[in-house]
């Protein structure tokens, strides 16, 4: 049964959500131009905020539940919610950048994990498989199927390569609120969860660890990192559930125009 506390979006609302999704997509591409060894995460954050405001939007994360920045910048073993600061990127790092914006009363939200300089093959493969799991999850985001089909698509794929799925953090609905129902876990059983209907807009965001699935929260109250300090990857796209296949609102194509399609 469909959860009536969730809101299905109208065609007009979907187009506003698409506009927001494309703003965050382009923002991530703008930030990608500056990702290199020696650059601080605070510099990346300032670039993102300036770009979002130039697009007539406002940062969606800044001030959200007290979060102090425009971007979440999570390096290496940091899974999500890293706070930008004076830390500089080093050759061989990976950095998950999660970006949100708000315009016309609706939100956009997307994330991408970038390699910094020369990254080891094992870590690059983690990035590649995590992104591939997102593609498989989107293929399951079809009306009449259940959220558990999305969850199982991610879990089955990445665990087949020996990776683990973070349990404490999940994808989510999006609209007038940054986080709406339903939760979209990256683990679960096919055929479980709510049945999806056309017009349901969700953010699918695999958070996949090279080692243990266990995570810890830093004393800053935000940063989540792997318990074994092994790397973690994170990708996120916003999609609209439709009858035959999902309508993907955000995109990585702008990032690929900067980095090249074989960047991972």
matplotlib code that plots the C-alpha trace (Angstrom):
import matplotlib.pyplot as plt

x = [0.0, 1.2, 2.0, -0.4, 1.9, 4.2, 3.6, 3.5, 4.6, 2.7, 4.2, 4.8, 6.5, 8.7, 10.0, 10.9, 12.7, 14.5, 15.7, 17.1, 18.6, 20.4, 21.7, 23.4, 24.6, 26.3, 27.6, 29.4, 30.9, 32.1, 33.7, 35.3, 37.4, 39.3, 39.7, 43.4, 46.2, 46.7, 43.2, 41.3, 37.7, 36.8, 37.8, 35.6, 32.7, 33.1, 33.1, 29.9, 28.1, 29.0, 27.8, 24.5, 23.7, 24.6, 21.9, 19.3, 19.1, 20.4, 22.5, 20.2, 22.5, 23.8, 21.9, 20.0, 19.7, 22.7, 25.0, 27.5, 28.4, 27.2, 28.9, 29.5, 33.1, 34.0, 37.6, 38.8, 37.3, 34.7, 31.4, 29.3, 28.6, 32.2, 32.5, 34.6, 37.6, 41.3, 42.2, 43.8, 43.4, 46.4, 47.4, 45.7, 42.7, 39.1, 36.5, 32.7, 31.0, 27.3, 25.6, 22.1, 20.2, 16.8, 14.9, 11.2, 10.4, 11.9, 15.2, 18.0, 20.4, 23.3, 26.6, 29.7, 33.0, 36.0, 39.6, 42.3, 45.4, 46.7, 44.4, 45.1, 43.4, 41.6, 40.0, 39.1, 37.3, 35.3, 34.2, 33.4, 31.3, 29.5, 28.5, 27.4, 25.2, 23.4, 22.7, 21.2, 19.1, 17.7, 16.6, 14.5, 12.8, 9.7, 6.0, 4.5, 7.8, 8.8, 11.5, 13.1, 13.8, 16.0, 17.7, 18.4, 19.8, 22.5, 23.2, 23.4, 25.7, 28.3, 28.4, 29.2, 32.5, 33.2, 32.1, 29.7, 26.7, 26.2, 23.1, 22.7, 22.3, 19.8, 18.4, 15.2, 12.3, 12.7, 10.5, 9.6, 11.7, 15.2, 14.4, 10.9, 9.4, 10.1, 13.5, 15.4, 17.9, 20.8, 20.2, 17.1, 14.9, 13.3, 9.5, 9.7, 8.8, 6.2, 5.0, 6.2, 3.8, 4.3, 5.3, 7.3, 10.6, 13.5, 17.2, 19.0, 22.5, 24.6, 27.2, 29.6, 32.6, 35.6, 35.8, 33.3, 29.8, 30.2, 30.5, 31.3, 30.3, 33.0, 32.9, 31.9, 28.4, 28.3, 31.2, 30.5, 33.5, 34.1, 35.0, 38.0, 39.2, 39.0, 37.7, 34.0, 32.3, 29.1, 27.0, 23.6, 21.0, 17.4, 14.8, 11.1, 9.4, 7.4, 5.6, 8.3, 11.5, 12.7, 13.0, 16.5, 16.5, 20.1, 23.1, 26.8, 27.3, 28.6, 31.2, 32.2, 32.6, 35.2, 36.9, 36.3, 34.0, 36.8, 37.6, 36.8]
y = [0.0, 3.5, 5.7, 8.6, 10.8, 11.0, 13.7, 12.9, 15.8, 17.5, 18.0, 21.7, 20.8, 18.2, 20.9, 23.1, 20.2, 19.6, 23.2, 22.8, 19.4, 20.9, 23.8, 21.4, 19.3, 22.3, 23.4, 20.1, 20.5, 24.0, 22.7, 19.9, 22.4, 23.2, 19.8, 19.1, 18.6, 21.7, 23.1, 23.5, 22.2, 25.7, 27.1, 24.6, 25.6, 29.2, 28.4, 26.4, 29.0, 31.8, 29.7, 28.7, 32.3, 33.4, 31.0, 32.7, 29.9, 29.6, 26.9, 24.1, 22.7, 26.0, 26.4, 23.1, 21.7, 23.9, 22.7, 25.5, 25.2, 25.0, 21.6, 18.4, 17.5, 14.0, 12.8, 9.2, 7.3, 10.0, 8.7, 11.9, 15.2, 16.4, 20.1, 22.3, 23.9, 24.6, 21.0, 20.7, 17.9, 15.6, 13.5, 10.1, 11.3, 10.8, 13.4, 13.0, 16.3, 16.6, 19.7, 21.1, 24.2, 25.8, 27.8, 28.6, 26.7, 23.4, 21.7, 20.1, 17.5, 15.5, 14.0, 12.8, 11.2, 12.7, 11.3, 13.7, 13.3, 9.8, 7.4, 3.7, 1.2, -0.5, 2.8, 3.8, 0.4, 1.2, 4.5, 2.7, 0.0, 2.4, 4.5, 1.4, 0.4, 3.8, 3.1, -0.3, 1.3, 3.9, 1.1, -0.3, 3.0, 2.2, 2.6, -0.5, -1.8, -1.3, 0.7, -2.6, -3.3, -0.2, -1.2, -4.8, -3.6, -1.6, -4.2, -7.2, -5.5, -4.1, -7.0, -9.2, -7.3, -7.7, -4.1, -3.2, -1.0, 1.7, 1.1, 4.3, 6.6, 6.3, 8.1, 10.0, 11.8, 15.4, 18.3, 21.4, 19.8, 18.6, 15.3, 13.8, 10.4, 7.7, 6.6, 4.8, 2.4, 0.9, -2.5, -4.6, -7.3, -7.2, -6.8, -5.1, -1.5, 0.9, 0.5, 3.4, 5.5, 7.9, 11.4, 10.1, 12.1, 10.5, 10.9, 7.6, 7.7, 4.6, 5.0, 2.1, 1.1, -0.8, -2.5, -2.8, -1.4, 0.1, 3.9, 6.4, 10.1, 12.6, 15.0, 17.8, 16.2, 15.9, 14.0, 10.2, 8.0, 4.3, 2.5, 0.8, 4.0, 2.3, 4.4, 5.1, 6.2, 8.2, 9.1, 10.6, 11.5, 12.7, 10.8, 10.8, 7.4, 6.9, 4.0, 2.6, 4.1, 6.8, 10.4, 11.3, 15.0, 15.6, 14.5, 13.8, 14.9, 18.3, 16.8, 14.4, 17.4, 18.7, 15.4, 13.2, 10.2, 7.8, 9.8, 6.7]
z = [0.0, -0.8, 2.2, 2.0, 4.1, 1.1, -1.6, -5.3, -7.4, -10.2, -13.6, -12.7, -9.4, -11.2, -13.5, -10.6, -9.0, -12.3, -12.3, -8.8, -9.7, -12.7, -10.6, -8.2, -11.1, -12.6, -9.2, -8.8, -12.2, -11.3, -8.2, -10.2, -12.0, -8.8, -7.2, -7.1, -4.5, -2.3, -2.5, 0.7, 1.2, 2.3, -1.1, -2.8, -0.5, -1.4, -5.1, -4.7, -2.7, -5.2, -8.1, -6.5, -5.6, -9.2, -10.4, -8.3, -5.7, -2.1, -0.6, 0.6, 3.3, 4.9, 8.2, 7.7, 11.2, 12.0, 9.3, 8.7, 5.1, 1.5, 0.7, 2.6, 1.8, 3.0, 2.4, 2.1, 5.1, 5.7, 4.4, 4.5, 6.2, 6.4, 7.2, 4.8, 6.4, 6.1, 5.3, 1.9, -0.6, -1.1, -4.1, -3.8, -1.8, -2.8, -1.8, -1.7, -2.4, -1.6, -2.7, -2.2, -3.3, -2.9, -5.5, -5.9, -2.7, -3.7, -3.2, -5.3, -4.0, -5.6, -4.7, -6.5, -5.3, -7.0, -7.2, -6.4, -8.5, -8.8, -6.9, -6.4, -8.6, -5.7, -4.6, -8.1, -8.4, -5.3, -6.9, -10.2, -8.5, -6.3, -9.2, -11.2, -8.2, -8.5, -12.1, -11.2, -8.4, -10.8, -13.2, -10.3, -9.6, -11.6, -10.7, -9.4, -7.9, -4.3, -2.5, -1.4, -5.1, -5.2, -2.0, -3.1, -6.4, -4.6, -1.9, -4.2, -6.6, -4.3, -1.9, -4.9, -5.0, -1.3, -0.3, 2.4, 2.7, 5.3, 7.3, 9.4, 6.4, 3.5, 0.5, 0.8, -0.8, -1.8, -2.6, -0.6, 2.2, 1.7, 3.3, 2.8, 3.0, 2.0, 3.3, 0.5, 2.1, 0.1, 1.6, 1.8, 0.2, -3.2, -2.9, 0.5, 1.4, 0.0, -3.6, -5.8, -7.8, -10.7, -9.4, -6.4, -6.3, -4.5, -4.0, -4.5, -2.9, -2.3, 0.4, 0.0, 2.2, 1.1, 4.5, 7.4, 7.2, 10.7, 11.0, 13.7, 14.2, 14.9, 17.8, 15.4, 15.5, 11.7, 10.0, 9.6, 9.0, 8.6, 11.8, 10.3, 8.5, 5.1, 2.1, 1.4, -1.8, -2.3, -5.3, -5.5, -8.2, -7.9, -9.9, -10.6, -10.5, -13.7, -15.3, -17.6, -16.3, -14.0, -15.1, -13.8, -12.8, -11.9, -14.0, -13.9, -17.5, -16.6, -14.3, -17.1, -19.4, -17.0, -15.9, -19.0, -19.0, -17.9, -14.8, -12.7]

ax = plt.figure().add_subplot(projection="3d")
ax.plot(x, y, z, "-o")
ax.set_aspect("equal")
plt.show()
